[in-house]
Amino acid sequence: MGANVVEMDDRGMITLPARLRRELGARRFLVLRSGREVRLIPLRDPLDLKGSVKIPWSAEELEEAGEESAAQRAEW
């Protein structure tokens, strides 16, 4: 596990280091707050799987289910 120091700009934006972005492979994150701590949980794009398997759900349904699942796993 690594640690990085990042800064927030005037608009409240935080830039993750390029290496971390590549390693995580996600553009969307679930943001969890516990007291004064913030935790980011990477959310994969369900469209990355498009065409690789046949599933009976829409991309939107999968995305919603993934966000709910990540929130449940991340409760601490």
Protein Blocks (a to p, Z undefined) as FASTA:
>chain_A
ZZddddddfkopacddfklmmmnopabdcdddehjaccddddddfklmgojaccfbdfkl
mmmmmmmmmmmmmgZZ
